Amino acid sequence: MVTGDLFGTPEPEIVPGRKLAARLEAVLIADGDGFATRPVDRFDLTLEGIAGDHHAGHVRRAGGREPWYPRGTAIRSGRQVSIVSAEDLAEVAAALGLAAVPPEAIGANMVLSGVARLSFLPAGSRLFLAGGAALVVEAQNAPCRDAGAALA
């Protein structure tokens, strides 16, 4: 279907590349001193991320992942929510010879099932939640050096 704007210029219909259905398996929050998350029954998702979570906020301090900024410089935060798939966690666990990789150990906030290779969704992908929230994929989150310590 082609529609027009106020000047009669045709505008193409925007059609999503594909739709994926997923199931929310767990929600977790990092509200303590450390990196690890803990399961919760629910959380409040705001424009700054998960209320009370360590990664919430529009800005964060630059660290080792941003060598072009002096450490501690306030920069835009693109990591308010960390989402992983149950299938990817199982694949990583199998590759490491582990029984499981708990999402808490890697700081995950949401665990989805039904979307294998979730981390390969391209930047700009939209995730629409049943409650009306929409999340935008910005990038893969590089692993922290401390994440594996909880598995050892």
Buried (B, 14 or more C-beta within 10 A) or exposed (E): EEEEEEEEEEEEEEEEEEEEEBEEBBBBBBBEEEBBBEEBEEBEBEEBBBEEBBBBEEEBEBEEEEEEEEEEEEBEBEBBBBBBBBBBBBBBBEEEEEEEBBBBBBBBBBBBBBBEEBEEBEEEBEBEEEEEEEBEBBEEBEEBEEBEEBEE
